[in-house]
Amino acid sequence: MRFLKKGTKRLLIFIMIISFISPSTIYAKPKNIDKYSKSSILIDQDTNRVLFEKNPDAKLPLASLSKMMTFLLAIEAIENKEVKANDIIEIDKSIASVRGSSYKLKVGEKVPLIELMKGLMIVSGNDAAVAISKHIGKDQKKFVKRMNKKAKEIGMINTNFVNPNGLPIYDLNNPKALPKQNISTARDIATLGKYMFDNYEKQVVSITNMTTYSYPERGFVKNNTNALLRIIPNVDGIKTGYTGNAGYCLSFSMKIDKDENNDKEHRIIGVVLGANHKDKRLASSISILNYGRDNFKTKKVMDKDNLIGKKYIKGLEELEVTLVPENELYLILGKEENLNTQVTFKEISYPIKKGEILGVIKYYTDTGEILGSINIVSDNDINNASLKTRIKMILGN
């Protein structure tokens, strides 16, 4: 019986992997995509469009996904020159005694900050999280305040941190009381992932994309806890999580290459929370990535050099305004979706400066979902009209 259960799990994962490598032309309905997690979401990094969601705003414990925020604050502290990547941190008893998944830090060890950051994200060291928090925040409480401040700053409206690693905090005087724990939502964690890649992609990927972490000076070698990295080549992050209360969680990221369906390379970011087995966490994650890749395409809908049209101030040909888009625009569109446009102009009056915003084009689906917009601007200056033309404007031709 035990053998059959293990075989069933392996078959499940094998089927999911094969479906990812060999795309099907039959697209699953969204309700069948994620059968195993309590909450999940998939977004496009560039446009922030939600491609899939399942209870995305359910407030749940997030376990070691908490370390994404600890990692972000460490990156920012380095970028702001508050600390240095090669700062040496001496490990004390309070760090070495941290339980759970471990970087195996020992009292008296001296470890560079950057190695602690790797131990944090690759092997999910709870001890590494505490070491980082004490180095940057001077103590854990101050660091946790910084975590919550940053969460609010970037729009994580349903998130609250109580520690830097995601371990539940039990009241030893009242064992029956519910533990304090970091709480968030799939949507908020996706927001955090997007912020990390928007602002620090190079720093993030240099660590989260490592399949194996080796630190010879400590005699430490361990595989990345993110199994997706060894299954799907374009996956490059982000973080696993597990506690008994949170279940199995994963925040993941994947690049989609430029091809016949996609006009540019882009990244999708997903989160699954609360699966009851690591194989089911993996299966849900692969299925969600598969759905996002197979059912959506990135299209260039406007080039910066496009001529949108011309307008004439007071109807005068000598006051011709050339209209162009402010920037190029890419949208992510479902393969079965139709793209609609709405163009709005403001009243145009003399004088006009090159680059002045004169209107907007909005793009939306048949269901009314706004996919994006782009400003319409003047491509020329109209500020040197002749006396004759000025008279025409006053007299109305």
C-alpha positions in Angstrom: 0.0 0.0 0.0 2.9 2.3 0.9 4.5 1.5 -2.5 1.3 2.3 -4.4 1.0 5.7 -2.7 4.6 6.6 -3.6 4.1 5.4 -7.1 1.0 7.5 -7.5 2.8 10.6 -6.4 5.7 10.0 -8.8 3.3 9.4 -11.6 1.4 12.6 -10.8 4.7 14.6 -10.9 5.8 12.8 -14.1 2.6 13.7 -15.9 2.8 17.3 -14.8 6.4 17.6 -16.1 5.6 15.9 -19.4 2.7 18.3 -19.9 5.0 21.2 -19.3 7.7 20.0 -21.7 5.1 19.1 -24.4 2.4 21.8 -24.6 -1.1 20.6 -25.3 -3.4 22.4 -27.7 -6.3 21.7 -25.3 -6.3 24.3 -22.6 -7.5 23.4 -19.1 -10.2 25.5 -17.6 -8.9 27.8 -14.7 -10.9 25.9 -12.1 -9.0 22.7 -12.8 -5.5 24.2 -12.7 -4.7 24.1 -9.0 -6.3 21.2 -7.1 -4.0 21.1 -4.2 -3.2 24.4 -2.6 -5.5 26.5 -0.3 -4.6 29.7 -2.2 -2.6 30.6 -5.3 -2.0 33.2 -8.0 0.0 33.8 -11.2 0.9 37.3 -12.4 2.8 38.8 -15.3 5.7 40.9 -14.0 5.6 43.7 -16.6 1.9 44.4 -16.6 0.9 43.0 -13.2 -2.0 41.3 -14.9 -3.4 38.3 -12.9 -3.3 35.3 -15.2 -4.7 32.8 -12.7 -6.0 33.0 -9.1 -7.5 30.8 -6.5 -8.6 32.4 -3.2 -5.7 34.9 -3.6 -6.6 37.1 -0.7 -7.0 34.4 1.9 -4.9 35.3 4.9 -2.6 32.4 5.7 0.6 31.6 7.5 3.5 31.8 5.0 6.3 30.0 6.7 9.7 30.5 5.0 8.3 32.7 2.2 8.8 35.3 5.0 12.5 35.1 4.1 11.8 36.8 0.8 11.3 40.0 2.7 14.4 39.4 4.9 16.3 38.9 1.7 14.9 42.0 0.1 15.8 44.2 3.1 19.4 42.7 3.0 19.7 43.6 -0.7 18.5 47.1 0.0 20.8 47.6 3.0 23.7 46.7 0.8 22.5 48.9 -2.1 22.1 51.8 0.3 25.6 51.2 1.7 24.1 50.6 5.2 26.1 47.3 5.3 28.4 45.5 2.9 28.0 42.2 1.3 31.3 41.0 2.7 30.6 42.1 6.2 31.7 39.4 8.6 29.0 38.4 11.1 30.0 36.5 14.3 27.5 33.8 15.3 26.2 33.9 18.8 24.2 31.4 20.9 20.8 33.1 20.0 21.5 32.5 16.3 23.0 29.0 16.6 20.1 27.7 18.7 17.4 28.6 16.2 15.4 25.5 15.4 13.9 24.2 12.1 15.6 24.2 8.7 19.1 25.3 9.3 22.3 26.7 7.7 24.0 24.8 10.6 25.6 27.9 12.1 27.8 27.4 15.2 28.7 29.7 18.0 31.8 31.6 17.3 31.7 31.1 13.5 32.4 34.2 11.4 30.4 34.2 8.2 30.1 36.9 5.4 26.7 38.5 5.0 26.4 37.4 1.4 26.9 33.8 2.4 24.2 34.1 5.0 21.9 35.5 2.3 22.6 32.4 0.2 22.0 30.2 3.2 18.7 32.1 3.8 17.3 31.6 0.3 18.8 28.4 -1.0 18.7 26.1 2.0 16.1 28.1 3.9 18.2 28.6 7.0 16.1 29.9 9.9 19.4 30.7 11.7 20.7 32.7 8.8 17.5 34.8 8.9 18.1 35.7 12.5 21.8 36.5 11.9 20.9 38.8 9.0 18.1 40.5 11.0 20.5 41.2 14.0 23.2 42.5 11.7 21.0 44.9 9.7 18.4 45.8 12.4 20.7 45.6 15.4 18.0 43.4 16.9 15.1 41.2 15.6 12.3 43.5 16.8 13.7 46.5 15.0 14.2 44.4 11.9 10.6 43.1 12.0 9.3 46.7 12.2 11.3 47.4 9.1 9.8 44.3 7.4 6.3 45.5 8.1 7.1 49.0 7.1 8.4 47.8 3.7 5.4 45.6 3.3 3.0 48.6 3.6 5.3 50.7 1.4 5.1 48.2 -1.6 1.3 47.5 -1.2 1.2 44.2 0.8 -2.0 45.3 2.5 -2.8 41.9 4.1 0.6 41.0 5.5 2.0 41.1 9.0 5.5 39.8 10.1 6.4 38.8 13.7 9.9 37.4 12.9 12.4 37.2 10.0 12.1 33.5 9.2 8.5 32.4 9.4 8.7 30.0 12.4 5.6 30.0 14.6 6.1 31.6 18.0 4.5 29.5 20.8 3.7 30.8 24.2 5.6 28.4 26.5 3.4 29.5 29.5 0.3 28.6 27.6 0.9 25.7 25.3 -2.7 25.5 24.1 -2.7 29.1 22.8 -2.4 29.6 19.1 1.1 30.6 18.0 2.0 34.0 16.6 3.1 33.6 13.0 3.8 35.6 9.9 0.5 36.1 7.9 0.1 37.1 4.3 -1.8 36.2 1.1 -0.8 34.8 -2.3 -1.5 38.2 -3.9 0.7 40.0 -1.4 3.6 37.5 -1.9 3.3 37.9 -5.6 3.5 41.7 -5.1 6.7 41.2 -3.1 8.1 38.9 -5.8 7.3 41.5 -8.5 8.9 44.3 -6.5 12.1 42.2 -6.0 12.4 41.5 -9.7 11.4 45.0 -10.8 14.1 46.6 -8.7 16.8 44.0 -8.0 16.5 41.3 -10.7 20.3 40.7 -11.0 20.9 40.5 -7.2 17.9 38.2 -6.7 18.5 35.8 -9.6 22.2 35.5 -8.8 21.2 33.6 -5.6 17.7 32.2 -6.2 18.7 30.5 -9.5 21.4 28.4 -7.9 20.4 24.7 -7.9 23.2 23.8 -5.4 24.9 25.9 -2.8 28.4 25.1 -1.8 30.5 26.9 0.8 33.8 25.0 1.1 35.1 27.1 4.0 32.3 25.7 6.2 32.2 22.3 4.5 28.6 23.0 3.5 26.9 21.7 0.4 23.2 21.4 -0.1 20.6 21.5 -3.0 18.2 24.4 -3.4 14.9 23.5 -1.7 13.1 24.8 -4.9 12.7 21.6 -6.9 11.3 23.5 -9.9 14.8 24.7 -10.7 15.8 21.1 -11.6 12.7 20.5 -13.6 12.0 23.6 -15.7 15.1 25.4 -17.2 13.5 28.8 -17.3 12.5 28.8 -13.6 14.9 31.1 -11.6 13.3 31.5 -8.2 12.1 32.2 -5.7 11.5 30.5 -2.3 10.0 27.5 -0.6 8.2 27.3 2.7 6.9 24.8 5.2 5.6 24.5 8.7 2.9 22.3 10.1 0.5 25.3 10.3 1.3 26.7 6.9 1.6 23.5 4.9 3.8 23.5 1.8 4.2 26.8 0.1 6.2 28.1 -2.9 6.8 31.4 -4.6 8.2 30.8 -8.1 9.3 32.8 -11.1 9.9 31.8 -14.7 11.1 33.6 -17.9 9.1 33.0 -21.1 11.2 33.4 -24.2 10.5 35.6 -27.2 9.0 33.3 -29.8 6.2 33.1 -32.4 3.6 33.7 -29.6 5.5 36.3 -27.6 6.9 39.5 -29.0 9.4 39.8 -26.2 10.9 37.9 -23.3 8.9 38.3 -20.1 8.5 36.8 -16.6 5.6 35.3 -14.8 5.5 35.1 -11.0 3.4 32.7 -9.0 2.6 31.6 -5.5 1.0 28.5 -3.9 0.1 28.4 -0.2 -1.1 25.5 2.0 -0.6 22.3 0.0 -0.5 19.3 2.3 2.5 17.6 0.6 5.6 18.8 -1.2 4.7 16.8 -4.3 1.3 18.4 -4.4 2.9 21.8 -4.0 5.2 21.0 -7.0 2.3 19.7 -9.1 0.2 22.8 -8.5 3.1 25.1 -9.3 3.9 23.2 -12.6 0.3 23.2 -13.6 -0.1 27.0 -12.9 3.1 27.7 -14.9 1.9 25.5 -17.7 -1.4 27.3 -17.8 0.2 30.7 -17.9 2.6 29.8 -20.7 0.1 28.0 -22.9 -2.8 30.3 -22.6 -1.3 33.8 -22.7 0.9 35.7 -25.1 2.8 39.0 -24.9 2.1 41.3 -27.9 3.5 44.6 -28.9 0.4 46.7 -29.6 2.1 50.1 -30.0 5.6 51.1 -31.3 7.1 54.4 -30.3 7.5 55.4 -33.9 3.9 54.8 -34.8 1.9 57.7 -36.3 -1.4 57.8 -34.6 -2.8 60.7 -36.6 -3.0 64.4 -36.9 -5.0 67.2 -35.3 -5.5 70.8 -36.4 -5.8 73.6 -33.9 -8.9 75.6 -34.8 -9.0 73.5 -38.0 -6.1 75.4 -39.5 -3.7 73.3 -41.7 -0.7 75.5 -40.7 -1.3 74.4 -37.1 -1.0 70.7 -37.7 -0.2 68.6 -34.7 1.4 65.2 -35.3 0.2 62.6 -32.8 2.4 59.7 -31.6 2.5 57.3 -28.6 4.5 58.4 -25.6 6.2 55.0 -25.4 6.0 51.5 -26.9 3.5 49.2 -25.2 3.3 45.5 -24.7 0.3 43.7 -23.3 -0.3 40.1 -22.2 -3.4 38.7 -23.8 -5.2 35.4 -23.5 -5.1 33.4 -26.7 -8.9 33.4 -26.8 -9.3 37.0 -25.9 -10.2 39.9 -28.2 -8.5 43.3 -27.8 -10.5 46.4 -27.9 -9.4 50.1 -27.8 -10.9 53.3 -26.6 -9.3 56.6 -27.7 -9.9 59.8 -25.8 -8.5 63.3 -26.7 -8.5 66.4 -24.6 -9.3 69.8 -26.1 -6.3 71.0 -28.1 -5.4 74.6 -27.9 -2.5 76.8 -29.0 0.4 76.7 -28.1 1.5 73.0 -28.1 4.8 71.7 -26.8 6.5 68.6 -28.2 5.8 65.7 -25.8 2.7 67.3 -24.4 0.0 64.7 -23.5 -3.0 65.2 -25.7 -5.0 62.0 -25.2 -4.9 58.4 -24.2 -5.5 55.0 -25.7 -7.0 52.3 -23.4 -6.9 48.6 -24.3 -9.5 46.2 -22.8 -11.0 42.8 -23.3 -14.5 41.9 -24.2 -15.3 41.6 -20.5 -14.1 45.1 -19.9 -10.9 44.2 -18.1 -8.4 47.0 -18.7 -5.1 45.6 -19.9 -3.1 48.8 -20.3 -3.1 52.3 -21.7 -0.7 54.6 -23.4 -0.6 58.4 -23.6 -0.9 60.2 -27.0 1.6 63.1 -27.3 2.5 65.8 -29.7 5.5 65.0 -31.9 6.1 68.7 -32.7 6.0 72.2 -31.3 3.3 74.6 -32.3 4.3 77.9 -30.7 5.4 80.2 -33.5 2.3 81.0 -35.4 2.4 84.0 -37.8 0.3 87.1 -37.3 -2.0 86.0 -40.1 -2.6 82.7 -38.5 -3.2 84.3 -35.1 -5.9 86.5 -36.6 -7.5 83.4 -38.2 -7.6 81.7 -34.8 -9.3 84.7 -33.3 -11.8 85.2 -36.1 -12.4 81.5 -36.6 -10.8 81.2 -40.0 
